[in-house]
Amino acid sequence: MARVVFVHGVGKQYLSEDSLARDVVPELRGGTRLAGGPIPDADDVSVAFYGDLFRPRGARTGHHPRYEAADIETEEEFTLLMAWWAEAARTDPDVPGPGEAGGRGPAGWAASQAMRLRSVRAALDALTGARFLRGVLDRVLIGDLKQVTGYFTDASVRSAARKRLAAQITPETRVVVAHSLGSVVAYETLCDEEFSADWDVHALVTLGSPLGMGALVLDRLRPEPVDRRAAWPIPLRSWTNIADVTDIVAAVRELRPSFGSRVTDLPVHNGAHMHDAKRYLTAVETGRAIAAGLRPETGIN
């Protein structure tokens, strides 16, 4: 029975629970070792996998859909892309901002299709040229963006992802570690009394989380925040939120203002891979947060 459950982020649609576990479980255990332990056994860590819910049906295995600029189709997709662009420009001096690159920002959505398309192309050019995203293809970036927005617009995906996580949490689970979009899945699942009323999960550790992103994420959560003050997940005693200082997905790096004073916000540096889950897991700050949730003296057994 898992004492720690890991919830992945976007871009895992061609993996499986087993292949993802081979990547993240050793790094999670290594991070707690660096923090001085206790170190969970490999059998004490499970992965809540939902990536296949985003896998295109009938597509060739291992191939991303051939997304291009014209496939940014909704206001939500456009606005999220512009937010990522603005954040990349803020954290990377080599990335031109929307104004510098001729982009029109969110106002461009109300303009002509041609103007919107120019803004999207400028944003993609800027983002894929950023030092932390160099080598990332447009179609991959667009696919990841569509998964974030799709979670909120596709009720069947949203429900299924939450059920996948709920199925992994047992009476012995004490810590949930959630990366990127997985932090949204984890938050909503832990808030849902249908699942969580009998759980004894004490600690949530979020990594590179978009939960604080205003109208794009925060306002669309369930339960719905009141005046941008979100509910506290039912079974939690503590919540540690960790974000790389250049992670554009975690554009709002401090969750404490929206989720309450029991959240501890910590910055980390992941080098050239600002949003990579494995870099987050090997950070000593992450290891300490997981280890704290597993120590008997914290009341966790």
N, C-alpha and C positions, 0 to 999 in steps of 0.2 A: 504494500500500500504506500503510495507516494506521499512523502512529507513535503516535497517541493514540486510545484507544477510550473512549467515554463510555457508561455503563450507567445507564439511567433508573430512577426509583422507581415508586411506586404511582400510580394514577389516570390512566394514559396509554392506556387500552384503546380509546379512540376516535381516537387519533392514528395516525401511521405513522412509519416510520423517517425518511422525507423531511421530514415536517412537524415532527418533533421536532428534526431536525438544523438546520432553519431557525431554531429558537429558541435552541438551546444552543451550536452551533458558534461563532457570532459572540461570545457571551458568554465562552466558554472562551478564545478567542483574545484577547479584550479583557482578560481577567484576566492572561494572561501578558504582555501589553503593559504593563499597569500595574506588573507585577513586574520589568520591564526585559528580558524575553525570555530566550531565543529564542522567537519567535512561530511556532507551526506554521502552515503553509499550510492553507487550508480543506480541500484535498484530502487532507491528512495526518491529518484527524480523521474518525473514523467513529462511528456510533451502533449499539450493540447493542440491538435493539428486541425486546421480548417482551410488550408491553402487550396485544396482541391475544389472548394466551392467556387473559386474564381477561374477554374480551368475551362477554357473554351471547349465545348463538346464537339467531338469530331475533328479537332485540330491535331496536327502531327505532334507527337510527343517531343518535348524539348524545344519547340519553336514558339516564340512569342508572336502574337498577332502583329501584322505589319502596320502598326499604328503610325500615323503621321500627323502633321499639324492640324489638318482639317478634321481629325477625329476628336479634337477638343470640342465637344458638342453642347454642353450644358453650361448654365451660368455658374453652377457649383464647381465644375471642372476648371473653368476659366479663372474663377476667383482664387481657387487653391493654387493654380499654377503661378498666378501673379504674386501670391503671398510667398511662395517658395522663392521666386525670383528676387523679390524685395529683400528677403532675409539673406539670400546668398550674397547680394550686393552689399548688405550691411556688414557681413562678417568676412568677406573676401574683397580686398581692395582692387583686385584685378577684374572683378565682375562689374560691368557697367550696370547702373540702375535702370529701372524702367524709363525714366525720363531721358537719361543719357542715350539710351539705345533706340529712342524713337517710339517706345511703347506708349500706350495710352492708359495703362492701368485698368482697374475695373470699369472705368467709364467707357472703355473701348467696347465692352459687351453690348452697349446700347447703340454703337455706331454700326456702320455697314459691315457686311460679312467680310469684305476685302480688308477693312481696317482691323477687324478682330483677328483675321488670319495673320496679318503682318505682326500684330502684337504677340501672338502665340509663337510664331517663328522666331521673333527676337528673343522671347523668353527662353525657348528651347536652346537657341544658340548660346545665350549667356550662361544658362545652367550647365550645359554639357561642356562648357569651357572653363567652369570653375575648378579650382585646383582639387577640391574634394570630390568632384563628380567627373573628373577627366576620364574619358573612355566609356562612360555610360551612354548607351544608345538612346536616341529620341524615343524609340518604340518601347523601351524598357521603362523610361521615365514616365511616359504617358500611361503605360499599363499600371504602374504603381499608383499613379494619381487616380486612375479610374477605380482601383480597388478601394482606396480611402473613401471616395465619394459614393461608390457603389454600396458600401456597407450600410450607409444611411438611407439609400433609396430603394434597396431590394430587401423587402421584409423577410423573404425566405432565407436569404444569405445571413441576415442579421440574427434571425432566430436559430438557424442551424449552427452558426459559429458559437453562440452562447451555450447551446446544448452540448457541443463538443467539449467545451471547457468544463461544464458542470459534471459531465460524465467522468472526468479525470480527478475531480476533487473528492476525497474520501474523508471519513472521520479523523484520519491520521494526518491530513494535510494541514500544514502550519504556515507555509509561505507560498504565495503566488508571485512569480516573476514574469513581467509582461513587457514585450518590446513593441514599440511603434504602434500600429493599428491594434495589435494585441492588447495594448493597455486600455483601449476603448472597450474591447470585448470583455476584458477582465473586470473593468469598473462596472459595466452594466450587469454582468452576471453576478458579481458580489453584492450588488444593490437589489437584486431580484429575490424577494422573499420566497417565491416558488422554488428556488434552488437553495438559497443560502440560510434559511431559518435554522437548520440543524447543523450547519458547518461550524468548525472551530478554527477557521483560518485567521491567524492573528496579524500577519504582516503581508503587505503588498509592496512590491518593488517594481517601479515603472522605469523603463529605459527608453530614451528618445521619444517621449510621448507627445502626441499632438493634442492631448486633452484640453489644454488651455486656450486653444485657438478659437476664441469668440464665436462669431456667427457660423463658422465653418464646421466646428466640432462641438464646442461646449454647449451652445444653445440647442443642439440637436440630440443631446444625450437623453437617455431614459433611466431614471426619472428626470424630468425636465428641471433645470435649475430655476431658482426664483431670484430675479435681479442678478443673474450670473453668479449666484451662490449655489453650489451643487450639494447634493445630499452626501452624507458620509456612508461608505459601504458598510452594511449591517454588521458583519462579524469581525471587523478589523480593530486591532489595538494601535497599529502603527502603519505609516505609509511613507516610504522613502522614494523620492522622485529624482532620477539621475539623468542629466542631459549634457552632452558635449557642447562646448561653448560655440561651436560652429554648425551644429546640427540644424539644418533648415526645416526638418520635419517637426522638431520640437521648437518651433518659432517662439512660443511663449514658454520659457524655460522654468518659470516658477509657478507651481500649481497651488501653493499655499493660499494666495489671495482668493481663489475661486473654490477650493475644496476644504479649507479650514486650517486651523493652527496646528493640527496634529500631523500635517504633512511636513516632512523635512526635505528641502530642495538642495541638491548637491551638484556642483559642476564637475565635469571630468574632461580629459583631453584624449581623444581616440586617434590622434595622428591623422594620416591621410584618408582614413575611412571613418568619417565622423558619425555615420548612422549604423555601422556594422554591429550586429548583435553580439558577435564573439568579442569584439573590442570592449563593448560594455560589460560583458560578463567577467572578463579578466581584470577589470578595474578593481582596485582594492576597496573603493567605496561601495561597489556592488557586493563584493564578498562580505564586507562587514555587515551590510544590511541583511543579507541572507543568513549569515551566521548568527546574528543577534536574534533572529526569529526562531532559531533552532536550539538556543541555549536553554538548559533546564531552569536557570535562575531567572529567566524572563517569564516564567510561568508556563512555558511551552514544553510539553512532554511528548 
